[in-house]
Amino acid sequence: MRKFTVLELFAGAGGMALGFEMAGLETEALIEIDKDACATLKKNRPDWNVIHQDVAEVDFSKFKADIVAGGFPCQAFSYAGKGLGFEDTRGTLFFEFARAIKEIKPKIFVGENVEGLKNHDDGRTLQTMTKVLTELGYHVQMKVLNATDFTVAQKRKRVFLIGTLPGYHFTYPNPYKKKIVLRDALKDVPTSKGTKFSQKRYDVMKLVPPGGCWVDLPVEIQKEFMGASFYSGGGRRGMARRISWDEACLTLTTSPSQKQTERCHPEETRPFTIREYARIQSFPDDWEFSGSISSCYKQIGNAVAVNVAGAVGEQIIKTLENLNADQTTHIETIHTLKPPQTVQKSLTGF
């Protein structure tokens, strides 16, 4: 049986592509504008068709793929006097994602984004995206998946927007029974380079216990460290955060040492190293990252957790093999998205 092929936009360091490969999907092409991320992809998979190019300059009609995927950034659209259609999203990266779908006509597409997409611009961004994708002929679903449910030692929630052509029925992966914590993920992790805290931040972080954060500091140090945030209310438990061995890590960001995104090692007063960051994102140890230390952190922090992509990839294969046709979805957790009824159809020729 032939393998199903994927064309991926905004491919980054390859978290989604690697997970899809592990599931049994085949890469048709990967499009990425960042030179370090492209170097990472080429270093690890010389046979992959890596295209270092702005997606706006790519002619997608020359590709054939069963799946189009991509973690496009969510950007607000202008609504005044607009029909909220395909052309109205021009100039955004979502437009390029939708254009790839329009020109390639895959059987299924996968869009990955931060959880905040659900409420971005009071929900109008997602409504517009749904309208455009529905008018392209796809049944659109959305669900938030938490990486910790798929053998990833990280509390990382991401929206997975799935569209299928008529005749295909996608069901989201169920959470795995096994959960892992930081101790599991970092067992025998290879040594590697990493950034350091500034002396001022080091002096603060050394006072924080495993599993603790700024609230565990003496009040006077809290006030100095937090500044105006001390008086603003809210949780903010990610600030000055030292992770415990026995918990999943908070969401990794593009830097483990900046204020408000500190991710401190459980025992040593330092940020996680590159290889520790990669382990927490479920990258294998032989996946090498190109570029400066800050670039490596950025590539890893922006990636789709590999094991989550693997779980989604397995469901894609079942979908394309029509193995999900008779299964029912859980209506309480999966949202079937429809374009707003009040918006008149503004597209022709789709």
C-alpha positions as CSV (number, residue, x, y, z in Angstrom):
1,M,0.0,0.0,0.0
2,R,1.4,3.4,-0.9
3,K,2.2,6.0,1.7
4,F,0.1,9.1,2.0
5,T,2.0,12.3,1.3
6,V,2.2,15.6,3.2
7,L,3.0,19.1,2.0
8,E,3.8,21.3,5.1
9,L,3.9,25.1,5.3
10,F,5.8,26.9,8.1
11,A,7.6,23.7,8.8
12,G,10.0,25.1,11.4
13,A,12.4,22.6,12.9
14,G,10.4,19.6,11.9
15,G,8.3,18.6,14.9
16,M,5.2,18.0,12.9
17,A,7.0,16.4,10.0
18,L,8.9,14.0,12.2
19,G,5.8,13.0,14.1
20,F,4.0,12.4,10.8
21,E,6.9,10.4,9.5
22,M,6.9,8.3,12.7
23,A,3.1,7.6,12.1
24,G,3.9,6.4,8.5
25,L,3.2,9.5,6.4
26,E,5.6,10.6,3.7
27,T,6.9,14.1,3.2
28,E,6.2,15.7,-0.2
29,A,7.7,19.1,0.6
30,L,8.5,21.3,3.5
31,I,8.3,25.1,3.1
32,E,10.1,27.3,5.6
33,I,11.5,30.9,5.5
34,D,13.9,30.7,8.4
35,K,17.4,29.7,7.2
36,D,18.4,28.0,10.5
37,A,15.2,25.9,10.6
38,C,15.8,24.9,6.9
39,A,19.4,23.9,7.9
40,T,18.0,21.8,10.7
41,L,15.6,20.0,8.4
42,K,18.3,19.3,5.7
43,K,20.8,18.2,8.3
44,N,18.5,15.5,9.7
45,R,16.7,14.5,6.6
46,P,18.8,15.1,3.5
47,D,16.3,13.3,1.3
48,W,13.4,15.6,2.3
49,N,12.4,18.3,-0.2
50,V,13.1,21.4,1.9
51,I,12.1,24.7,0.2
52,H,13.7,27.8,1.8
53,Q,11.2,30.3,0.5
54,D,8.5,32.8,1.5
55,V,5.2,30.9,1.2
56,A,3.7,33.8,-0.7
57,E,6.1,33.1,-3.5
58,V,5.3,29.4,-3.9
59,D,3.2,28.1,-6.7
60,F,1.3,25.3,-4.9
61,S,-0.4,24.0,-8.1
62,K,2.7,22.1,-9.1
63,F,2.4,19.9,-6.0
64,K,0.3,16.8,-5.4
65,A,-0.3,15.8,-1.8
66,D,-2.9,13.9,0.2
67,I,-2.5,16.2,3.2
68,V,-1.7,19.9,3.6
69,A,-0.4,20.9,7.0
70,G,1.0,23.9,8.8
71,G,1.2,25.9,12.0
72,F,0.2,29.2,10.6
73,P,0.3,32.2,13.0
74,C,-3.2,33.7,13.7
75,Q,-3.6,37.3,12.5
76,A,-6.6,39.5,12.8
77,F,-8.4,40.5,9.6
78,S,-10.1,43.8,8.6
79,Y,-13.9,43.4,8.8
80,A,-15.2,46.8,7.8
81,G,-17.3,46.5,4.7
82,K,-15.8,43.1,3.9
83,G,-17.4,39.8,2.9
84,L,-15.1,37.9,5.2
85,G,-14.1,35.7,2.2
86,F,-10.9,34.2,0.8
87,E,-9.7,37.4,-0.8
88,D,-10.3,39.4,2.3
89,T,-7.6,37.4,4.2
90,R,-5.0,38.3,1.6
91,G,-1.7,39.5,3.2
92,T,-2.0,37.1,6.1
93,L,-0.2,33.8,6.5
94,F,-3.6,32.1,6.8
95,F,-4.4,33.3,3.3
96,E,-1.3,31.4,2.1
97,F,-2.4,28.3,4.0
98,A,-5.8,28.5,2.4
99,R,-4.3,29.1,-1.0
100,A,-2.2,26.0,-0.7
101,I,-5.4,24.0,0.1
102,K,-7.2,25.6,-2.8
103,E,-4.5,24.9,-5.3
104,I,-3.5,21.4,-4.1
105,K,-7.0,20.2,-3.1
106,P,-5.8,17.6,-0.5
107,K,-8.0,15.0,1.0
108,I,-7.4,16.4,4.4
109,F,-5.7,19.5,5.9
110,V,-4.3,20.1,9.4
111,G,-3.8,23.5,10.9
112,E,-2.1,23.9,14.3
113,N,-2.2,27.0,16.4
114,V,-2.1,28.3,20.0
115,E,-5.2,27.8,22.1
116,G,-5.9,31.5,22.0
117,L,-7.0,31.1,18.4
118,K,-10.5,30.2,19.7
119,N,-11.0,33.6,21.1
120,H,-8.7,35.7,18.9
121,D,-10.4,39.0,18.0
122,D,-13.5,38.0,19.9
123,G,-13.8,34.7,17.9
124,R,-14.1,36.5,14.5
125,T,-10.7,35.3,13.3
126,L,-11.7,31.6,13.7
127,Q,-15.1,32.4,12.1
128,T,-13.5,33.9,9.1
129,M,-11.1,30.9,8.7
130,T,-13.9,28.5,9.0
131,K,-16.0,30.3,6.4
132,V,-13.1,30.3,3.9
133,L,-12.2,26.6,4.5
134,T,-15.8,25.5,4.3
135,E,-16.3,27.3,1.0
136,L,-13.3,25.4,-0.3
137,G,-15.4,22.3,0.1
138,Y,-14.2,20.9,3.5
139,H,-15.9,19.7,6.6
140,V,-14.0,21.6,9.4
141,Q,-13.5,20.5,13.0
142,M,-11.5,22.0,15.8
143,K,-10.2,20.5,19.1
144,V,-7.6,21.6,21.7
145,L,-5.1,18.8,22.3
146,N,-2.8,18.9,25.4
147,A,0.6,17.4,24.8
148,T,0.7,15.8,28.2
149,D,-2.0,13.4,27.0
150,F,0.3,12.0,24.4
151,T,3.5,10.9,26.3
152,V,5.0,14.4,26.3
153,A,6.2,15.8,29.6
154,Q,4.7,19.2,29.0
155,K,1.4,21.0,29.6
156,R,1.1,22.4,26.1
157,K,-2.4,23.1,24.7
158,R,-2.7,23.6,21.0
159,V,-5.7,24.0,18.6
160,F,-5.8,21.4,15.8
161,L,-8.0,22.5,12.9
162,I,-8.9,19.6,10.7
163,G,-10.7,19.7,7.4
164,T,-11.8,16.7,5.3
165,L,-13.3,16.3,1.9
166,P,-16.7,14.6,1.6
167,G,-16.3,10.8,2.2
168,Y,-13.6,11.1,4.8
169,H,-14.3,11.1,8.5
170,F,-11.6,12.2,10.9
171,T,-11.6,11.4,14.6
172,Y,-9.2,13.0,17.0
173,P,-6.8,10.7,19.0
174,N,-7.9,9.7,22.4
175,P,-5.6,10.6,25.3
176,Y,-3.1,7.9,26.1
177,K,-3.4,6.1,29.5
178,K,0.3,6.6,30.2
179,K,1.4,10.0,31.4
180,I,5.0,11.0,31.8
181,V,6.7,13.7,34.0
182,L,9.9,15.6,33.7
183,R,11.9,12.8,35.5
184,D,10.9,10.4,32.7
185,A,11.6,12.8,29.9
186,L,15.1,13.9,31.1
187,K,16.4,10.5,32.2
188,D,20.0,10.1,30.9
189,V,19.6,13.2,28.7
190,P,22.8,14.0,26.8
191,T,24.8,17.0,27.9
192,S,24.5,20.1,25.6
193,K,24.9,23.8,25.4
194,G,22.4,26.1,27.0
195,T,21.8,29.7,28.1
196,K,22.3,31.0,31.7
197,F,20.3,33.3,33.9
198,S,21.7,36.8,34.6
199,Q,23.3,37.1,38.0
200,K,20.3,39.1,39.2
201,R,17.8,36.4,38.0
202,Y,20.0,33.6,39.3
203,D,20.0,35.2,42.8
204,V,16.2,35.1,42.7
205,M,15.7,31.7,41.1
206,K,18.0,30.0,43.6
207,L,15.4,30.8,46.3
208,V,12.5,29.1,44.4
209,P,11.8,25.4,45.4
210,P,11.0,22.7,42.9
211,G,7.5,23.1,41.7
212,G,7.5,26.7,43.0
213,C,7.4,30.2,41.5
214,W,7.5,33.8,42.5
215,V,4.8,33.4,45.3
216,D,7.4,31.3,47.2
217,L,9.8,34.2,47.4
218,P,10.0,36.7,50.3
219,V,7.6,39.5,49.8
220,E,10.2,42.2,49.3
221,I,11.9,40.1,46.6
222,Q,8.6,39.4,45.0
223,K,7.9,43.2,44.7
224,E,11.3,43.9,43.2
225,F,11.2,40.9,40.8
226,M,7.6,41.4,39.7
227,G,7.6,45.2,39.4
228,A,4.2,46.5,38.4
229,S,3.0,42.9,37.8
230,F,3.0,42.4,41.6
231,Y,0.0,44.7,41.9
232,S,-1.9,43.7,38.8
233,G,-3.6,40.6,40.2
234,G,-4.1,37.3,38.4
235,G,-2.2,34.0,38.6
236,R,1.1,34.5,36.7
237,R,2.4,31.2,38.2
238,G,4.7,30.8,35.2
239,M,7.0,33.6,36.4
240,A,10.2,32.6,38.3
241,R,9.1,29.0,37.8
242,R,11.2,26.1,38.8
243,I,9.8,22.8,37.5
244,S,9.5,19.7,39.7
245,W,10.9,16.3,38.7
246,D,7.4,14.9,39.4
247,E,5.3,17.1,37.1
248,A,5.0,17.9,33.5
249,C,6.8,21.0,32.4
250,L,4.9,24.2,31.7
251,T,4.6,25.1,28.0
252,L,8.1,25.7,26.6
253,T,8.4,29.1,24.9
254,T,11.1,30.4,22.5
255,S,13.4,31.3,25.5
256,P,13.7,29.6,28.8
257,S,15.4,32.5,30.6
258,Q,13.4,35.7,29.9
259,K,11.2,37.2,32.5
260,Q,7.7,35.7,32.7
261,T,8.9,32.6,30.8
262,E,11.5,31.2,33.2
263,R,11.8,27.4,33.0
264,C,14.3,26.4,35.7
265,H,15.9,23.0,36.2
266,P,14.6,21.2,39.3
267,E,17.9,20.9,41.0
268,E,20.3,23.2,39.3
269,T,19.7,27.0,39.1
270,R,19.7,27.3,35.4
271,P,17.4,27.1,32.4
272,F,17.0,23.9,30.6
273,T,19.7,23.1,28.0
274,I,19.0,22.6,24.3
275,R,18.8,18.8,24.6
276,E,16.6,19.1,27.6
277,Y,14.3,21.4,25.8
278,A,14.2,19.0,22.9
279,R,13.4,16.0,25.1
280,I,10.5,18.0,26.7
281,Q,9.2,18.5,23.2
282,S,9.7,14.8,22.5
283,F,12.4,15.2,19.8
284,P,14.8,12.2,19.7
285,D,18.3,12.8,20.8
286,D,19.7,12.3,17.3
287,W,17.7,15.2,15.9
288,E,20.2,18.0,15.6
289,F,19.4,21.7,15.6
290,S,21.3,24.3,13.5
291,G,22.1,27.9,14.4
292,S,22.9,29.9,17.5
293,I,21.8,28.8,20.9
294,S,19.0,31.4,20.9
295,S,17.9,30.1,17.4
296,C,17.8,26.5,18.6
297,Y,15.6,27.4,21.6
298,K,13.3,29.4,19.3
299,Q,13.1,26.4,16.8
300,I,12.3,24.0,19.6
301,G,9.9,26.3,21.4
302,N,7.9,27.0,18.2
303,A,7.7,23.3,17.2
304,V,4.8,21.0,17.3
305,A,5.5,18.4,20.0
306,V,6.6,15.4,18.0
307,N,4.5,12.8,19.9
308,V,1.4,14.9,19.5
309,A,2.0,15.1,15.7
310,G,2.5,11.3,15.7
311,A,-0.8,10.7,17.3
312,V,-2.6,13.0,14.9
313,G,-0.7,11.4,12.0
314,E,-2.0,8.0,13.0
315,Q,-5.5,9.2,12.9
316,I,-5.0,10.8,9.5
317,I,-3.9,7.5,8.1
318,K,-7.0,5.8,9.5
319,T,-9.1,8.6,8.0
320,L,-7.6,8.2,4.5
321,E,-7.9,4.5,4.7
322,N,-11.6,5.1,5.6
323,L,-11.1,3.2,8.9
324,N,-13.0,5.9,10.8
325,A,-16.1,5.9,8.7
326,D,-18.3,4.1,11.2
327,Q,-16.9,5.7,14.3
328,T,-18.8,8.5,16.2
329,T,-17.2,11.5,17.7
330,H,-17.6,12.9,21.2
331,I,-19.8,15.9,20.7
332,E,-18.8,17.4,24.1
333,T,-15.1,17.7,23.2
334,I,-15.0,18.1,19.5
335,H,-16.4,21.2,17.9
336,T,-17.7,20.9,14.3
337,L,-17.2,24.4,12.9
338,K,-19.7,26.0,10.6
339,P,-19.5,29.5,9.0
340,P,-21.7,32.1,10.7
341,Q,-25.2,32.1,9.4
342,T,-25.4,35.9,9.2
343,V,-22.5,36.1,6.7
344,Q,-23.6,35.9,3.1
345,K,-21.5,33.7,0.8
346,S,-19.1,36.0,-1.0
347,L,-17.0,33.5,-3.0
348,T,-17.5,32.2,-6.5
349,G,-15.9,29.4,-8.5
350,F,-14.8,27.3,-5.6
